[in-house]
Amino acid sequence: MSFAEVKALQVLPEKLEAFEELVVEMSEAQKTSLGCISIRYFKRFYTYDDGIQEPPRILKKIVGAVRYYSFWEFDTIENYHAATQKFFSQFDKPLRRLLKAPFDIYCGEIVGGG
């Protein structure tokens, strides 16, 4: 069973370009971590308004921050832990300068098919 983490990040609107440049650097470093299965980032561009009968609509304005999410998957919790320590030692300070608030981290074992 693999182990995964999701980070929820709120990026300051004036820092989007710098953040997306840092994402390239972070994801390249994250991919090289021992046991890394995958690393993905996505920007929240769409939302549902009144249920799922209609396709999601594109977000038209920024209110406070732009939300990004990352999904990082590993073969073991031990490899995840080692990679997380390396990630924070390398990227914690430059990343936090671009955020409205500290990011949230959710982690656990993958369930179901993949």
N, C-alpha and C positions, 0 to 999 in steps of 0.2 A: 504494500500500500504506500503510495507516495504522500508527500507532505507539501502543503502549499501555503502561500501568504498572499493576501490582498492588501494593498495600501490604498487609502482614499486621500487624495491630495487636493487642497484648495489653493490654486495658483493666483497670485495677484495679476489683475488684467494687464498692467504695464510691464510685467515680467514674463509674458508668454513666450516670446522669442528666445530669451535666455533659458527658460525652462525646457523648451523643446530641444535646444542645443545640448543641454545637460542630459536629457533623456537618452540621446544618442550615445553619449559617453558612458552613462550609467548602465544602459542595457548591454553595451559591448563588454564592460567589465563583469556584469552579472552573468552573462552567458558562459564566461570562462570558469565560473565557480565549480568546484568539484561536486558532482552529483546533480548539477542543474539540468532539468529536463526542458524547461522553457521559461522565458520571460517575455511578457507582453505589456504594453502600455496602451491605454486608449483615453481619448478626450470625449467628454460627454457633449454631444452635439444635438441630441434629439430627446424628446420626451413625449409621453402619452398625455392627452388632455382628458378625454371622457371615455375611458375604457379602451379596449383593443379592437374595436370594430373598424377603426380607421388606422392607416399607417401612422407611425409616430411623426410628429412635426419637428422641424428644425427649430432650435432655440434662436431667438432673434436678438436678445440683449443679455449683457452680462450684469448680474446683480451681485456685486461684492467680490466674486472670485469665479474662476473657471475650474470646474472639477475634472480631475484626471484620476485614473485608476491604474494600478499595476497588478499583474498576476504572475507570481514567481513560484515555480514548481520544482521540487527536489525528490530524489530517490529515498532519502532518509532525513529524519529530524536532526541528526548529528551534522550532516553536511549542510543543511539549512542553517543551523545555528552558527557554524563556522563562517559561512558566506555572509550572514547577517552582520556578524562582528566586523568583517572586512568591509562590507558596504558602508556601515556607519562610520568607520574610521576614515574612509575616503570621501564620502559624499554628504555626511550630515550637515556640516556648516554651509557649504555652497547651496545645498538644497533648501535649507530652512530660510535663507535670505530671500527666496523667491515665493514663499508661501504666506498666505494670510493667517493661518493657524497651524499648529503642529498637526502632522498627518496622523491618521488612524491606521493601525495595523491589526488585521484579523488573520489568524493562522490556524491550521488544523490538518487532519488527514483527509485525503480525497476519498469520497464515497461514490459509488455508482460507476458506470462505464466511462471510458475516456477514450 
